C-alpha cells in the first residue's frame, strides 16, 4: 500500500505547480494585454492629435492667406484714390513707387491700368517696356472687368521681375468720379514664395504640401512641383468628392500627383472662392507614435516574459503558500482590482505577493489618474466653449485685444531674436496696439473709459508724439514744433492727450492732400473774463495745431465739434475725430477753439488749466525696459471671457504666481470659501453679479483684501468714483504683459486698505 499512498501526493504537487504556472502565464498575458491596450491608446490618441493638427494647420494657413488678401485689398482701395488715370504714366510711376517702398507687405509690384488693360503706371516697369505689361491676356483682368470688384487671380509668371518668378496678382477697379463704370484698375502682385501661407507651409514637416484650388479645380498654390502644377487643373478634382469636405483625424489620402500618403486638413477661404489643403506625410508624422507603440509593447512583452520565468523559478522551490497566492493572482487577472494577496512570508513567494499587490495598486492608480485627466479635459473643453458677450462692443473688443496682445507677447518670449516669425508677430502686436485707439475712441465718446489723469509736462508730451506725427503726415508735409520754456503742468490722462494731438495732425494731413506746412506748438495763455471762450479766467496751457490746408467754410465751422459731422468726402471721415478730442479736453477741465480761412488753412487750439505742481516723472523712450516683476503669491483671477482668462493665467503663471481662475462671481466665492488668496483680480463687467458687487461681497464676508479691477470700461458709478479718487486699483484692457505684471506687483507690495 505504500507505493499507492505516494501517488496522490505526487499528483497534488504536479497539479499545484501546473496551476501556479498557468496563473503566472495568465498574469503575464494580462500585463501584456494592458501594455498593448495602453500602447494602442497612446498611439491612437497621438494620431488623433496629429489629425487635429492637420486641420488646425489648414485653418491657420487659410487665415494667413485671407489676412494677406484683405491687406492687399485695403492697399488697393487706398491706391485707387491716388492714381490719376488721365496723368502721364511716369506720374503714376512715382506715386506707386513711393507706395511700393513703404508698404509693409512684401509686394512684387504695384501697378495701374486703363480700361483696355494698358499699363498707366507701375512701381517696377518690365525691361521690355510698358507695352509688355498689357493685361488684356490676363484672365484676372477679364474677371475684374466682368465682376467690377476686387479680384485675386491665379499665379502667373512675372513680366517685370528678373527670372520671371511666379507671382500672385490682385486687381481692383478705380471707382468713377461720378456714376458709371470704373475708369481704370489698380493692382498689386506678391511673389508666391513670399506669401505668408507658403512660408507657414514650408515650416511643416518634411514632405508636407500646401495646395490651393479654385472653384474649378485649378491649382492656385502648390508648394511641391510648383512650376509643373501652378495654373493646371488638379487631376482628380471632379471625382475626389471627399476632398471637398473638411478632413482631419484619421482621414488619409493618397496624393493624385505624387502618390504619397498624407493626412489632409482642408478649409474654405473667406475672401476668395478657394479651398486650402494641407497634407502631412503619414510616414513622417506617425513614425514617432509607431515607434512608441513598438517600445511600449516590447516592454510589456518583456515584463510578461519575466513574470512567467519568475513563476517557473518560484514553483520549482516553493509550494507552501502557493495556493493562496494563485487565487489572489487569478482574481487580479480577472479584473478584481480590490483583491490583494495576504501572503507575507519573507521569502520569494512573499516578495512575489508584494509585487503583485504593487502592480495592482499601480494599475488602479493609473486608471484613476486616466479617469481624472479625462474629467479635467472635459471640464477644460467646457470652459473653452463658454463665451459670452458681456456688456457691449467695446468690452468684447478689449477682451479680444487682451488675448491677442498677450498671446503674441508669449509667442515672442519663446522665439529667438533671429526667428523669421518675430517680424510678423511684432507687426501683429503693433496692429493690436493701434486697434486700442478705436476702442478708446468709442469709450471716450460714450464716456465709458476710466480715466487715469496725471500731472504732465506739456513739452514732454509734445516731444513724445513727434515721431508718430512725423510718420502720420509723411514726407510731403513740412512739420514744425514750438516749445514753451517755463510753462506749468497740466492734469490729464497722457494717452488721451496724445490721442487729441494725433487727431489734430490727422485732420491737418487730410486738409493738405498736395502737401503743405503743419505747426504743432505749446504756449501759455492768460484768459480774461471777456476772452470769448467758455472757460474761467486764468492761466492755461495752449496746444495749437496750424495747417496751410484748404480751410473750412464759415457756414459749417460752428459744427466741427459735433459727432458724425465731417467736411471730408464720403468714405474719408467718420466725424468722430474732433468730437472725441473736444470731449477729452472738456472732461479735463479745458476747452477748444477753431479758426479757419478757406484756401489758407486752419488753427485748432486745445486749452488746459495750467498747474504749478511738478509733473509726474515719465519713462524715457530710449531707456531699456525694466525687468518684469515676478512673485510667488496665490491669485484668484475672475474673468468671464475664456481667451482673456487663459492669457492672463499664462502671463501670471510664467511670472511665478499660482493662479486659480473663476468665470463668474458665484464661482469666485466658492473658490474663496475653499482656500485663501493673496490677490483677487476681477473683471468689472460679467454676467450676473459684476466685479464691483463681487468685491463688496468679498469684503463683507472675509474682510479687507487686495483687489485689482480689470476692464475695458466700468459701468458701476461708485466704482468709477473710487477709481478716479485712487481708492481702488484699476487696470484697463487691453493690457500687456508688462502692465499686468507691474500692476499686480504694485498691489501685492502695497498694504491692504
C-alpha positions in Angstrom: 0.0 0.0 0.0 3.0 2.3 0.5 3.6 2.9 -3.2 -0.1 3.6 -3.8 -0.1 6.1 -0.9 2.5 8.3 -2.5 0.6 8.8 -5.8 -1.9 11.3 -4.5 0.9 13.4 -3.1 2.7 13.5 -6.4 -0.4 14.2 -8.3 -1.3 17.1 -5.9 2.2 18.6 -6.2 2.1 18.4 -10.0 -1.3 19.9 -10.2 -0.4 22.8 -7.9 2.7 23.6 -9.8 0.9 23.5 -13.1 -1.9 25.7 -11.8 0.6 28.2 -10.4 2.4 28.4 -13.7 -0.8 28.8 -15.6 -1.8 31.6 -13.3 1.6 33.2 -13.9 1.1 32.9 -17.6 -2.4 34.4 -17.3 -1.0 37.3 -15.3 1.8 37.8 -17.8 -0.7 37.8 -20.7 -2.9 40.3 -18.8 0.1 42.5 -18.3 1.0 42.3 -21.9 -2.6 43.0 -22.9 -2.7 46.0 -20.6 0.6 47.2 -22.2 -0.8 46.6 -25.6 -4.1 48.5 -24.8 -2.1 51.3 -23.3 0.3 51.5 -26.2 -2.5 51.3 -28.7 -4.5 54.0 -26.9 -1.4 56.3 -26.7 -0.8 55.7 -30.4 -4.4 56.4 -31.3 -4.5 59.5 -29.2 -1.3 60.8 -30.7 -2.6 60.1 -34.2 -5.9 61.9 -33.4 -3.9 64.8 -32.1 -1.8 64.9 -35.3 -5.0 64.7 -37.4 -6.5 67.7 -35.5 -3.2 69.5 -36.1 -3.5 68.9 -39.8 -6.9 70.7 -39.7 -5.5 73.4 -37.4 -2.6 73.9 -39.9 -5.1 74.3 -42.7 -7.2 76.8 -40.7 -4.0 78.8 -39.7 -2.7 78.9 -43.2 -6.1 79.9 -44.6 -6.4 82.7 -42.0 -2.9 83.9 -43.0 -3.9 83.8 -46.7 -7.2 85.6 -46.0 -5.4 88.2 -44.0 -2.8 88.9 -46.7 -5.6 89.2 -49.3 -7.5 91.6 -47.1 -4.4 93.6 -46.6 -3.8 93.8 -50.4 -7.5 94.8 -50.9 -7.1 97.6 -48.3 -3.9 98.8 -50.1 -5.6 98.8 -53.5 -8.6 100.7 -52.1 -6.1 103.4 -51.0 -4.1 103.3 -54.2 -7.2 103.7 -56.3 -7.7 107.2 -54.9 -4.1 108.2 -55.6 -3.7 107.1 -59.2 -4.6 109.6 -61.9 -5.9 107.8 -65.0 -5.6 110.9 -67.1 -2.0 111.7 -66.0 1.2 110.6 -67.7 2.3 107.1 -66.7 5.5 108.4 -65.2 3.5 110.5 -62.8 1.7 107.4 -61.6 5.0 105.5 -61.5 6.3 108.0 -58.9 3.2 107.5 -56.7 3.2 103.8 -57.0 6.9 103.6 -56.4 6.6 105.5 -53.1 3.8 103.2 -52.0 5.8 100.2 -53.1 8.8 101.3 -50.9 6.7 102.0 -47.8 4.3 99.0 -48.0 4.6 96.6 -45.1 3.8 93.5 -47.1 6.5 92.0 -49.4 4.9 93.1 -52.7 6.5 92.2 -56.0 4.9 95.1 -57.8 2.1 97.7 -57.7 0.6 98.9 -61.0 -2.3 100.6 -62.7 -4.0 100.0 -66.0 -6.7 101.8 -68.0 -9.9 100.1 -69.0 -8.3 98.5 -72.0 -5.6 96.8 -69.9 -2.8 99.2 -70.9 -0.3 100.0 -68.2 -0.5 103.6 -67.0 1.9 103.3 -64.0 3.9 100.7 -62.1 6.4 100.6 -59.2 8.5 98.3 -61.4 8.4 98.5 -65.2 9.3 95.5 -67.2 12.6 95.5 -69.0 10.7 95.0 -72.3 8.9 98.2 -71.7 5.5 99.3 -70.5 3.8 97.7 -73.6 4.9 94.3 -72.3 2.8 94.8 -69.2 -0.6 94.9 -71.0 -3.2 93.0 -69.1 -5.6 92.0 -71.9 -4.2 88.5 -72.0 -4.5 88.0 -68.2 -7.5 86.0 -67.0 -7.8 88.0 -63.8 -8.2 91.2 -65.8 -11.2 89.8 -67.6 -12.6 88.7 -64.2 -12.3 92.1 -62.6 -13.9 93.8 -65.7 -16.7 91.3 -65.5 -17.3 91.5 -61.7 -16.3 95.1 -61.1 -14.9 94.0 -57.7 -11.6 93.3 -56.1 -10.2 90.1 -57.6 -7.4 87.7 -56.7 -6.1 85.9 -59.8 -4.3 82.6 -60.3 -0.5 82.8 -60.2 1.3 83.9 -63.4 4.8 84.4 -64.5 6.1 88.0 -63.7 7.0 90.2 -66.7 8.6 92.9 -64.6 11.0 90.8 -62.4 14.2 89.1 -63.4 13.9 85.3 -63.8 10.1 85.6 -64.4 9.1 84.1 -61.0 5.6 83.1 -60.1 3.5 85.9 -58.7 0.0 86.1 -57.2 -1.9 89.0 -58.9 -4.6 91.1 -57.2 -6.6 93.8 -59.0 -9.4 96.2 -58.1 -11.4 98.8 -60.1 -10.7 102.5 -59.7 -14.1 104.0 -58.6 -15.6 106.5 -61.0 -15.7 110.2 -60.1 -19.4 110.1 -60.5 -21.7 107.3 -61.5 -20.9 104.7 -64.1 -18.3 102.0 -64.7 -14.7 102.0 -63.4 -12.4 104.2 -65.3 -9.2 102.2 -64.6 -7.7 99.5 -62.4 -5.0 99.2 -59.8 -3.3 96.0 -58.9 -0.5 94.5 -56.9 1.5 91.3 -57.1 3.1 89.2 -54.4 5.8 86.6 -55.0 4.1 83.2 -54.4 7.1 82.1 -52.3 6.7 85.2 -50.1 3.1 84.6 -49.3 2.7 84.1 -45.5 0.6 81.0 -46.2 3.5 79.5 -48.2 6.0 80.4 -45.5 3.9 78.8 -42.9 3.6 75.6 -45.0 7.3 75.4 -45.5 7.8 75.1 -41.8 5.6 71.9 -41.7 7.3 68.5 -41.5 9.5 67.4 -44.5 7.3 66.1 -47.3 4.3 68.3 -46.3 2.4 70.0 -49.1 0.1 73.0 -49.4 -2.3 73.0 -52.3 -4.9 75.8 -53.0 -7.6 75.1 -55.6 -10.1 77.5 -57.0 -13.8 76.5 -57.6 -12.9 75.0 -61.0 -10.1 72.8 -59.6 -7.3 74.9 -60.9 -4.1 74.8 -58.8 -3.6 78.3 -57.3 -0.7 77.5 -55.0 1.3 74.3 -54.5 4.5 74.1 -52.5 5.8 71.0 -54.3 6.3 70.7 -58.0 5.3 74.4 -58.3 6.4 75.0 -61.8 4.7 71.9 -63.0 1.2 72.4 -61.4 0.5 76.1 -60.9 -2.3 77.1 -63.2 -3.2 73.5 -64.1 -6.3 71.6 -63.2 -5.9 69.1 -60.3 -6.0 65.6 -61.8 -8.8 64.1 -59.6 -10.7 67.2 -58.7 -14.1 66.2 -60.1 -14.1 62.6 -58.8 -12.5 63.0 -55.4 -15.5 64.4 -53.6 -14.1 63.8 -50.1 -11.6 66.5 -50.7 -14.4 68.9 -50.8 -15.2 68.3 -47.1 -13.0 69.2 -44.1 -10.7 66.4 -43.3 -8.5 65.6 -40.4 -8.2 62.9 -37.6 -7.8 59.6 -39.4 -8.5 60.8 -43.0 -5.6 59.7 -45.1 -5.5 60.3 -48.8 -3.0 59.1 -51.4 -2.0 62.2 -53.4 -3.0 62.0 -57.1 0.1 64.0 -58.0 3.0 62.3 -56.3 1.3 59.1 -54.8 2.4 60.0 -51.3 0.1 59.0 -48.4 -0.7 62.1 -46.5 -3.0 63.2 -43.7 -5.0 66.1 -45.0 -6.8 69.1 -43.5 -8.9 71.5 -45.6 -10.7 74.7 -45.1 -12.5 77.3 -47.3 -11.1 80.8 -47.8 -13.4 83.6 -46.6 -12.0 86.1 -49.1 -11.9 84.1 -52.3 -13.7 81.0 -53.7 -10.6 78.9 -53.0 -10.1 75.8 -50.9 -6.9 75.2 -48.9 -5.5 71.7 -48.4 -2.6 70.9 -46.1 -1.2 67.4 -46.3 1.2 66.0 -43.8 3.2 62.9 -44.8 1.9 59.8 -42.9 5.3 58.0 -42.8 6.9 61.1 -41.2 4.3 62.3 -38.7 3.1 58.9 -37.5 6.7 57.5 -37.2 7.2 58.6 -33.5 3.8 57.2 -32.3 4.5 53.9 -34.1 8.0 53.7 -32.5 6.5 54.5 -29.1 3.8 51.8 -29.7 6.5 49.2 -30.5 8.6 50.3 -27.5 5.6 50.0 -25.1 4.6 46.6 -26.5 8.2 45.4 -26.2 8.3 46.5 -22.6 5.0 44.7 -21.9 6.2 41.5 -23.5 9.5 41.7 -21.7 7.7 42.2 -18.4 5.3 39.3 -19.2 8.1 37.0 -20.0 9.9 38.0 -16.8 6.7 37.1 -14.8 6.5 33.7 -16.4 10.1 32.9 -15.8 9.9 34.1 -12.2 6.8 31.9 -11.7 8.7 28.8 -13.0 11.6 29.5 -10.8 9.4 30.0 -7.7 7.3 26.9 -8.3 10.5 24.9 -8.5 11.4 25.9 -5.0 8.3 26.8 -3.0 4.9 25.2 -2.7 3.6 26.1 0.7 1.7 29.4 0.3 1.3 29.0 -3.4 -2.5 28.3 -3.5 -3.3 31.5 -1.7 -1.1 33.4 -4.0 -2.5 31.7 -7.0 -6.1 32.5 -6.0 -5.1 36.1 -5.4 -3.3 36.4 -8.8 -6.3 34.8 -10.6 -8.6 37.3 -9.0 -6.4 40.2 -10.0 -6.0 38.9 -13.6 -9.8 38.6 -13.9 -10.2 42.3 -13.0 -10.9 42.3 -9.3 -8.5 45.2 -8.6 -9.7 45.4 -5.0 -8.2 42.0 -4.3 -4.8 41.9 -2.6 -2.6 38.9 -1.6 -2.5 38.1 2.1 0.8 36.2 1.8 3.5 38.0 3.9 6.3 35.4 4.1 9.9 36.8 3.9 10.8 34.5 1.1 10.5 34.7 -2.7 6.8 33.9 -2.6 6.2 36.8 -0.2 8.1 39.1 -2.5 6.1 37.9 -5.4 2.9 38.6 -3.5 4.0 42.1 -2.6 5.0 42.6 -6.3 1.5 41.6 -7.4 0.0 44.0 -4.9 2.2 46.8 -6.0 1.3 46.0 -9.6 -2.4 46.1 -8.8 -2.0 49.4 -6.9 -0.1 50.9 -9.9 -2.8 49.8 -12.4 -5.5 51.2 -10.1 -3.6 54.5 -9.7 -3.0 54.7 -13.5 -6.7 54.1 -14.2 -7.7 56.7 -11.6 -5.3 59.2 -13.0 -6.6 58.5 -16.5 -10.2 59.0 -15.4 -9.2 62.2 -13.6 -7.3 63.5 -16.6 -10.3 62.8 -18.8 -12.6 64.6 -16.4 -10.2 67.6 -16.4 -10.1 67.5 -20.1 -13.9 67.5 -20.4 -14.1 70.4 -17.9 -11.4 72.3 -19.8 -13.3 71.8 -23.1 -16.5 73.0 -21.4 -14.7 76.1 -20.2 -13.2 76.8 -23.6 -16.7 76.6 -25.1 -18.0 79.2 -22.7 -18.1 82.6 -24.4 -20.5 85.4 -23.8 -21.0 89.0 -24.8 -20.6 91.0 -21.6 -21.8 94.5 -21.9 -21.1 96.0 -25.3 -18.8 96.1 -28.3 -16.0 98.0 -26.5 -15.9 95.5 -23.7 -15.7 92.5 -26.0 -13.2 94.2 -28.3 -10.9 94.9 -25.4 -11.2 91.2 -24.4 -10.1 90.1 -27.8 -7.3 92.6 -27.9 -6.1 91.5 -24.5 -6.0 87.9 -25.7 -4.2 88.8 -29.0 -1.6 91.0 -27.3 -1.0 88.5 -24.5 -0.6 85.5 -26.7 1.6 87.5 -29.1 3.9 88.5 -26.3 4.0 84.9 -25.0 4.9 83.8 -28.5 7.7 86.4 -28.8 9.1 85.3 -25.4 9.7 81.8 -26.8 11.2 82.9 -30.2 14.9 83.6 -30.7 15.9 87.0 -32.0 16.7 85.7 -35.4 13.5 83.8 -35.9 11.7 84.7 -39.1 8.3 84.8 -37.4 9.2 87.6 -34.9 8.6 90.3 -37.6 5.1 89.0 -38.2 4.3 88.7 -34.5 5.7 92.1 -33.8 3.6 93.5 -36.6 0.6 91.9 -35.1 1.4 93.4 -31.7 1.7 96.8 -33.3 -1.6 96.4 -35.1 -3.2 95.3 -31.9 -1.9 98.4 -30.1 -3.2 100.6 -32.9 -6.6 98.9 -32.6 -6.8 100.0 -29.0 -7.2 103.5 -30.3 -10.5 102.5 -31.9 -11.8 101.2 -28.6 -10.5 104.3 -26.8 -12.5 106.5 -29.2 -15.7 104.5 -28.6 -15.2 104.6 -24.9 -14.3 108.3 -24.8 -17.3 109.2 -26.9 -19.7 107.1 -24.7 -17.9 108.3 -21.5 -17.3 104.7 -20.5 -13.5 104.8 -20.4 -11.9 105.0 -17.0 -9.5 108.0 -16.9 -6.2 107.9 -15.1 -5.1 111.6 -15.1 -1.6 112.6 -14.3 0.4 115.8 -13.9 2.2 116.1 -17.3 4.9 118.3 -18.7 3.4 119.7 -22.0 6.7 119.9 -23.7 7.5 116.3 -22.9 4.1 115.2 -24.3 4.8 117.2 -27.5 8.3 115.6 -27.8 6.8 112.2 -27.2 4.4 112.4 -30.1 6.9 113.9 -32.6 7.8 110.5 -34.1 4.2 109.5 -34.5 3.2 112.8 -36.0 6.1 112.8 -38.5 5.2 109.3 -39.6 1.5 110.1 -39.9 2.0 113.2 -42.0 4.6 111.8 -44.4 7.2 113.5 -46.4 5.0 115.8 -48.4 4.1 117.9 -45.4 6.8 120.0 -43.6 6.3 119.7 -39.8 7.5 122.3 -37.2 7.3 122.1 -33.4 7.4 125.0 -31.0 8.0 124.5 -27.3 7.5 126.9 -24.4 10.0 127.5 -21.6 8.8 127.7 -18.0 5.3 126.5 -18.8 3.5 124.7 -15.9 1.9 121.3 -15.8 -1.5 120.0 -17.0 -3.6 117.3 -15.4 -5.0 114.8 -17.9 -4.7 111.2 -19.0 -1.5 111.1 -21.1 -2.9 108.6 -23.6 -6.0 110.8 -24.2 -3.9 113.9 -24.7 -1.7 112.1 -27.2 -4.9 111.0 -29.0 -6.1 114.6 -29.2 -2.8 115.7 -30.8 -2.7 112.8 -33.3 -6.4 113.5 -34.2 -5.4 117.2 -35.0 -2.4 116.0 -37.0 -4.6 113.5 -39.0 -7.1 116.2 -39.8 -4.3 118.5 -41.0 -3.0 115.8 -43.2 -6.4 115.3 -44.9 -6.7 119.1 -45.4 -3.3 119.2 -47.3 -3.5 116.4 -50.0 -0.9 118.2 -52.1 1.4 118.9 -49.1 2.0 122.0 -47.0 3.2 123.1 -43.6 2.0 121.9 -40.2 2.9 123.5 -36.9 2.3 121.9 -33.5 3.1 124.2 -30.6 2.9 124.6 -26.8 2.4 128.1 -25.2 1.0 129.8 -22.1 -2.1 132.0 -22.5 -4.0 134.0 -19.9 -7.7 134.3 -20.4 -9.8 137.2 -19.0 -13.5 137.4 -18.4 -14.1 138.7 -21.9 -11.9 136.1 -23.7 -14.8 134.8 -25.7 -14.2 131.2 -24.6 -16.5 129.3 -22.2 -13.7 128.9 -19.6 -13.0 130.6 -16.3 -10.4 133.4 -16.3 -6.8 132.3 -15.5 -3.7 130.8 -16.9 -3.9 128.0 -19.5 -1.6 125.8 -21.5 -2.4 126.0 -25.2 -1.7 123.2 -27.6 -2.1 124.8 -31.1 -2.2 122.9 -34.4 -1.9 125.1 -37.5 -2.0 123.9 -41.2 -1.9 125.6 -44.6 -4.7 123.4 -46.0 -7.9 124.0 -47.8 -9.7 125.5 -44.7 -13.3 125.2 -43.5 -16.2 127.2 -44.9 -17.7 129.8 -42.4 -21.2 128.3 -42.7 -20.1 124.9 -41.3 -17.2 125.8 -38.9 -19.6 126.0 -36.0 -20.4 122.3 -36.4 -17.0 120.8 -36.5 -17.1 119.6 -32.9 -20.4 117.8 -33.4 -20.4 113.9 -33.5 -20.7 112.4 -37.0 -20.2 115.8 -38.7 -17.3 115.9 -41.2 -16.2 118.1 -44.0 -14.5 115.2 -45.8 -15.8 113.3 -48.7 -17.9 110.2 -48.3 -15.8 107.3 -47.1 -13.0 109.6 -46.0 -14.1 110.6 -42.5 -16.2 109.4 -39.6 -17.0 112.7 -37.9 -15.6 111.4 -34.6 -12.1 112.9 -34.6 -12.8 116.5 -33.4 -15.8 115.4 -31.4 -13.8 112.9 -29.4 -10.9 115.4 -29.0 -13.4 118.1 -27.7 -14.8 115.6 -25.2 -11.4 114.7 -23.9 -10.3 118.3 -23.4 -13.6 119.3 -21.8 -13.6 116.4 -19.4 -10.1 117.5 -18.3 -11.5 121.0 -17.4 -10.4 122.7 -20.6 -11.8 123.9 -23.9 -11.2 124.0 -27.7 -11.4 126.8 -30.3 -11.0 126.7 -34.1 -10.2 129.4 -36.6 -10.1 128.8 -40.4 -9.8 130.7 -43.7 -10.8 128.9 -46.9 -7.8 128.4 -49.0 -5.3 129.5 -46.3 -5.5 127.0 -43.5 -6.9 126.2 -40.1 -5.8 126.6 -36.5 -7.2 124.5 -33.7 -6.3 125.3 -30.1 -6.8 123.0 -27.1 -6.7 124.8 -23.7 -6.0 123.1 -20.4 -5.7 124.7 -17.0 -2.0 125.4 -16.0 -0.9 124.0 -12.7 2.2 124.9 -10.7 2.7 121.4 -9.3 5.7 119.5 -10.8 4.9 116.9 -13.5 5.0 113.2 -12.7 8.1 111.5 -14.0 7.8 109.8 -17.3 9.9 106.9 -18.5 12.3 107.8 -21.3 11.5 106.3 -24.6 15.1 105.3 -25.2 15.5 103.6 -21.8 15.9 99.9 -21.7 12.7 98.2 -20.5 12.9 97.2 -16.8 12.9 93.6 -15.8 9.4 92.2 -15.5 8.4 91.6 -11.8 7.8 88.1 -10.6 6.3 86.7 -7.5 5.0 83.5 -5.7 1.7 84.6 -4.3 -1.7 82.9 -4.9 -4.0 84.8 -7.2 -7.7 84.3 -8.0 -8.5 85.5 -11.5 -12.2 86.2 -12.2 -12.8 86.6 -15.9 -15.9 85.6 -18.0 -14.1 85.7 -21.3 -12.1 82.4 -21.6 -9.5 83.8 -24.0 -8.6 86.6 -21.6 -8.6 84.3 -18.6 -6.3 81.9 -20.4 -3.8 84.6 -21.4 -4.0 86.2 -18.0 -3.4 82.9 -16.3 -0.4 82.1 -18.5 1.2 85.5 -18.1 0.9 85.3 -14.3 1.9 81.7 -14.1 5.0 82.4 -16.2 5.9 85.1 -13.6 5.8 82.6 -10.8 2.3 83.1 -9.4 -0.1 80.3 -8.5 -3.3 81.2 -10.4 -6.8 79.8 -10.0 -9.5 81.0 -12.3 -13.2 81.6 -12.0 -15.6 82.5 -14.7 -18.2 84.5 -12.6 -18.8 85.9 -9.2 -20.5 82.8 -7.8 -17.7 80.6 -8.8 -15.2 83.0 -7.3 -17.0 83.0 -3.9 -16.8 79.2 -4.0 -13.1 79.3 -4.6 -12.6 81.8 -1.8 -14.6 79.5 0.6 -12.3 76.6 -0.3 -8.9 78.3 0.0 -7.2 81.7 0.7 -5.6 84.0 -1.9 -3.2 86.9 -1.7 -4.9 88.9 -4.5 -8.3 89.0 -6.3 -8.2 90.1 -9.9 -11.7 90.6 -11.3 -13.3 91.8 -14.5 -15.8 94.6 -13.9 -18.4 93.6 -16.5 -19.6 90.0 -16.1 -22.9 88.1 -16.4 -24.8 88.1 -13.2 -23.0 90.0 -10.4 -20.4 92.5 -11.6 -16.9 92.7 -10.4 -17.7 95.6 -8.1 -20.5 93.6 -6.5 -18.2 90.7 -6.1 -15.6 92.9 -4.4 -18.2 94.2 -1.9 -19.4 90.6 -1.1 -15.8 89.5 -0.5 -15.1 92.5 1.8 -18.3 91.7 3.8 -17.5 88.0 4.1 -13.7 87.9 4.5 -12.7 91.4 5.5 -10.2 93.7 3.7 -8.4 92.0 0.7 -6.1 93.1 -2.1 -8.3 93.6 -5.2 -7.3 94.6 -8.7 -10.2 95.6 -11.1 -9.6 94.9 -14.9 -11.9 96.0 -17.6 -12.3 97.9 -20.8 -14.8 100.2 -19.1 -16.7 100.3 -15.8 -20.4 100.8 -15.6 -20.6 101.0 -11.8 -20.8 104.7 -10.8 -19.5 104.1 -7.3 -16.5 102.1 -8.7 -15.8 104.8 -11.2 -15.7 107.4 -8.5 -13.4 105.1 -6.4 -11.1 104.7 -9.4 -10.9 108.4 -10.1 -10.2 109.1 -6.4 -7.5 106.3 -6.5 -9.2 104.5 -3.7 -9.2 101.2 -5.7 -6.6 99.9 -8.2 -7.7 99.6 -11.8 -6.0 98.1 -15.0 -7.5 98.9 -18.3 -8.0 96.5 -21.2 -6.3 95.6 -23.4 -3.3 95.1 -21.1 0.2 94.0 -21.9 2.4 91.6 -20.0 4.4 94.5 -18.5 1.3 96.5 -17.4 -0.4 93.4 -15.9 2.7 92.2 -14.0 3.6 95.7 -12.9 0.1 96.4 -11.6 -0.1 93.1 -9.8 3.3 93.6 -8.1 2.2 97.2 -7.2 -1.0 95.9 -5.5 0.8 93.0 -3.7 3.5 95.2 -2.4 1.0 97.8 -1.1 -0.8 97.4 2.2 -4.4 96.4 2.5 -6.6 99.4 2.8 
